[in-house]
Amino acid sequence: MKRPENIRNISVIAHVDHGKTTLSDSLVSRAGIIAEKNSGGVRYMSTTKIEQDRGITIKSSSISLHFELTDKEMLPNGSSDSGEFLINLIDSPGHVDFSSEVTAALRVTDGALVVVDCVEGACVQTETVLRQACAEQIRPVLFINKIDRFLVELQKDSESCYQSFVRVINQVNEAIGTFSTADFDANDSETDTAMYLSPENGKVAFGSGYLGFGFNLGTWAKIYSQKFGINRQKLVKRLWGENYYCPDSKVWQTESTSKATGKQLPRTFCKFILDPIFQIYHQVMADDFEKLSQMMKGLGVQLDKEDQDLKEKQLFKSVMKKLLPVADCILEMVVLQLPSPLTAQRYRIDTLYDGPMDDECANAIRDCDPNGPLMMYVSKLVPTSEAGHFYAFGRVFSGTVKSNQKVSILTSDSTGKVIRGSIQRPVLMMGRKTENIEECPCGNIIGLVGVDQFILKSATITTSDLGSPIRGMKLYVSPVVRMAVQPKDTRQLPKLVEGLKRLSKADPSVVCTTEESGELIIAGVGELHLEICLNELITTHAGIDVVASQPIVSFRESVLSTSSMMCISKSPNNLNRLYANAEPLSNELSNAIEQNLLPQEAKELSKYLSDNFDWQSEDAKNIWSFGPEISGANTLVNMTKGVQNLGEIKDSIVQSFQWSTREGVLCSEELRGVRFNIHDAKLHSDSVHRSGMSQIIPATRRVLYASQLTATPTLLEPIYLVSISVTHDAVAGVYLVLNKRKGSIISEERKVGSPLVTIVAHLPVLQSFGFTGELRANTSGKAFPQCTFDHWKSLGSLESKQVNDLVLETRKRKGLAVEIPHISKFYDKIN
């Protein structure tokens, strides 16, 4: 723990059901935390009851593992000679509804173990988690899982298996090449900074997490190097790609035909790696234990009497775990191929730290200095066994955390608030339990007790008075589905309100709000996310019976054209006037704002908007605010010329803009893609008569609402990108359901070498409720959908009956006046 060069912080990331948690069992078993015979079935990293009952990962969970590299000649550069490593591993969810948990895990790690099902290949969520990893400058390694499916389920030959492996590796490399800004060069794949994954550079392993076996080229090179008298590293290069071995002439060659006999040769990967595994499997299934024992003896494995009592799959599992233990293979790959905190923080500092790159905190983070100021990023809050209390889970980037330490908590929201507090004690997160520790130096992942009351979702904890916060995380999912909740017993309303506050703290992506009508709302990423949130609210956070409405879709308000006239509003005292209009922002610019792609510095921002979105340079320099919450996809632009005293009311105008974009005029939904232009202002010379709170804020809100109403207002509905994995005989059922629910097909692709077809489509979120159940009913359970929020789509103007009805329905549900406000309510005529 005190040697950052011998620490590895990794996340296990994958598509749903590709085997992350089962694989993690084998790694936990290797550390002696669970019995080896139970690995693969315990799902030790599923820490909550609902995860264990459903068999899916919902929350990311951390554990610290000890691993010793026995071959000291393989020690990576910069590590200590002891060969002992601390591996902080985080198992993360694969379902898209819980992507915020993946983001929280990746922020505090430096490497990622990417797990891919060999049959299904890289799926939609695989690409999503890789994009998140690349954004955080995380270095990946790849484990191609479930290769036993080729033997048992598909009964493929070794060459077909090899081609499937190549396809999977290419898919993952293509995704990394698309999203990564780091080095990516297939011809320079041995450099430390390269992101390119290849079996030859040791960054790809193969195996089965459930059966507990795994290997890479180095594993087999070690077995064969003595037999062939070839250096292990050289042999690794000969066990992949277009390499063949001719037994007649005993020559290694790159041609597939024997020069001695003219016969077709199997590639070396098939002959020396896959074929022996296939032979072991066939011997196991033939129930010939004697022949199997002889074969295993030749590979250096001794079977015992307990193995003799096992049959078929259990015997195959036991034999393969002894021959090729998956934990040894993966942990060795992690230690050799992924960076230590000492290395990683040097190149991650630019994307992590929000302050000057030469201040004391930046230097301490860059050097991973345990004696520097404490800088810890809390990426999420984890509920403790004590109701209402949380562990602050995060990564120590510099300094040392100690019990009873006085610290400053810097919030990650737009307020920039600084709170003074005290750490009660640090704890080591060990899956289903925790261990108390007195102190923890930088480079480690830990939990803190005693600071949760100061943190809403995430924060920076520091001992420096001069430091800036570590940048907040960018979530890649939007809470577009929501439901109303109320207690069964109205007397328990205070408990429900408190429970919602705790739920909001515990989940990075959930949003809990109260409507003007008093209705309590939970907003989540999808139907499953809401279901889990409701369960947690009832069982953990509120502890009461709750009544929930049917899921409701969150819309966005926007405009389709420039305001048809210049809008004017007067302050309540009639002594100040504001002139403004609205116009639509391009969808590309809206996306860029939401993805935080815009430069922060004014000159750079002006150039960026001018070059990419045809903005006038002067307009770009006079952007007063983005909103809501500073990062929303709406802009407020000052286009006035020579208005006296305007600077004094700027804050009030911006405050009102934030309010107006958070609650639009149509139905109090958030705005998206609107540019508001302030063209002129007539202000009273006496500051008493232009008070911000009582005069300017109401006037600004009225002029912005008038501008929205005169710019062809519209509703935007959220659209899912649906990826459906289905067997080819059930495709018709998928099309039937998608057509019924107004889905539009984008592509259909047959998975080469498997009976699966992947159908990708767009589906309105409004049509997604009950979609999974109906899809499985129409395909006899052969279809597996994954819905990811993709984009916002305009439903048209208010002249459309659909839009008008949706607006009125939303207003009624929120307790607003049923009629849409008329322009005359906000537009003031000049007498």
PyMOL commands that set and color helices and strands:
alter all, ss='L'
color gray80, all
select helices_A, chain A and resi 4-6+20-30+36-38+49-54+72-74+96-107+124-135+148-152+158-179+186-188+199-201+217-228+232-238+268-285+289-298+305-308+312-323+326-337+341-352+360-367+452-454+490-506+527-541+587-594+602-613+617-621+646-662+687-690+692-709+728-740+765-767+771-778+801-813+823-825
alter helices_A, ss='H'
color red, helices_A
select strands_A, chain A and resi 7-14+61-68+84-91+111-117+139-145+204-208+213-215+244-246+251-253+375-383+390-398+400-402+405-411+418-423+425-430+433-436+439-441+445-449+459-462+481-487+511-514+520-524+546-548+552-553+556-559+567-570+577-584+623-627+634-638+674-682+713-727+744-750+756-764+783-797
alter strands_A, ss='S'
color yellow, strands_A
deselect
rebuild
show_as cartoon
